[in-house]
Amino acid sequence: MTDTLLPAIAGGPKAKSSPYSSGSRFGPEELHHLKQALDQNTLFYARGAKVRELCVEFARIHGVRHCIATSSGTASIHVALGALDVGVGDEVIVPPITDQGTIIGVLLQNALPVFCDVLPESFSYDPADLERKISPRTAAVVAVHLTGSPNDMDVIFDITRPRNIPVVEDCAQAYLAEYKGRLVGTMGAVGAFSLNDFKHISAGDGGLVLTDDDELAARSALFADKWYDRSAGRSGWSLAMLAPNYRMNELTGAVGLAQLARLPGIVARRREIGAAYDSAVSGVEGLFPVVPPAGGVSSYWFYMLRVDEALLGASRDSVVEALVAEGVPAWGPYTTRVKYLEPMFQELRAYPKSHFPFDNPVYGKVEYRPGLCPNSEKAVDSTFIIPVSEFHSDLDVQETASAITRVGLYFNARRQPSGKE
Ligand SMILES: Cc1ncc(COP(=O)(O)O)c(C=O)c1O
């Protein structure tokens, strides 16, 4: 190793010497659609055109019959569960490493979240644990495509289809990710997306629901709109079911529509960056990127790496520290703890003054104990993130890739003497 390859923590020059490039996410296209939305003199989705156009376009891109707009990704998943009739006494399978938006709708429907472990390499559900966690009460499985990498859908369907259990795809982090030639969000009964400001595309907040099923589409539209029936030709309505107001307004629809046109370019650039980091890490022992299952193509919401401390010769925290010293804003873990170790689950208290639905006697004794999903717990201690942005220049990507390799090889080299003993 020459002096110039010494990492910054060992006195070498920083690999990332210049600030990362950035750019404007919003421009004339967004303004154009916003102006048109305002010119309609209504911002209500059922009277204006923007939310409808966004939905038509999103469904078209995905080759799916229906898209329903919502106010967030959390709302989209809740809408999916509401449309699927998930309710009291049901169980819904969820992963332990995800945004809480995956889980909130389950509890709002007064159903029980059941956590299924994931495989360390792909963050797809562990099939053995999925088999174990499914019960006669399982009303849905939520498959999260974490970091942009698709879940192993065939493995999930092998287990759910014989039992007629619907799958909800949580695509909040995975716009245009693919699995065996199909886009995520088109394989399960319902696909749920987020337009929050941190996602591939942003409308500030917002969400989209995809389904090919006419009845689920109709129920999703009702569930997202206080069960108001605004479908063509219907007059009057009846409040048949408790449902929230998760409507998207026309301003959000306008921005979402303009953002959608940018999406293919955003994903293509993120894939180039992901490929560069894959190759940077390939020569390092003990650093592993998230590997999509066979036939999977990630859309890289961020780049997540797992550290095998013994193989690499350093802990996750040491690697993050070394990368930060290089000028790379690495951070981790994605979630500070697995979701079931959060106070809500430890105290079994989702609502004030109540332990419902955890104390619903149909479930017996509910307990979310440490060790429930060991791979996920281990991932919290061993993973970290390198941010990915479509605005990063080739130089940014090259320097970041150098930092990864330099830091990784440095730790590998230091490890070897003791590793051989
Ligand atoms: C995997 C996943 N699911 C659901 C959500 C919830 O989306 P929102 O913040 O739009 O409610 C997020 C958002 O971070 C997410 O990453």
The ligand as a MOL file (V3000), in Angstrom:
LIG
                    3D

  0  0  0     0  0            999 V3000
M  V30 BEGIN CTAB
M  V30 COUNTS 16 16 0 0 0
M  V30 BEGIN ATOM
M  V30 1 C -40.4490 1.4290 3.5910 0
M  V30 2 C -41.3290 2.5970 3.9230 0
M  V30 3 N -42.6440 2.3980 4.1310 0
M  V30 4 C -43.4740 3.3990 4.4130 0
M  V30 5 C -43.0290 4.6940 4.5330 0
M  V30 6 C -43.9850 5.7660 4.9000 0
M  V30 7 O -44.0730 6.7680 3.9420 0
M  V30 8 P -44.5520 8.2490 4.3610 0
M  V30 9 O -43.4260 8.8950 5.0940 0
M  V30 10 O -44.8610 8.8990 3.0630 0
M  V30 11 O -45.7490 8.0860 5.2050 0
M  V30 12 C -41.6680 4.9690 4.3180 0
M  V30 13 C -41.1530 6.3370 4.4580 0
M  V30 14 O -40.0790 6.6050 4.8610 0
M  V30 15 C -40.8030 3.8930 4.0080 0
M  V30 16 O -39.4940 4.1040 3.8110 0
M  V30 END ATOM
M  V30 BEGIN BOND
M  V30 1 1 1 2
M  V30 2 1 2 3
M  V30 3 2 2 15
M  V30 4 2 3 4
M  V30 5 1 4 5
M  V30 6 1 5 6
M  V30 7 2 5 12
M  V30 8 1 6 7
M  V30 9 1 7 8
M  V30 10 2 8 9
M  V30 11 1 8 10
M  V30 12 1 8 11
M  V30 13 1 12 13
M  V30 14 1 12 15
M  V30 15 2 13 14
M  V30 16 1 15 16
M  V30 END BOND
M  V30 END CTAB
M  END
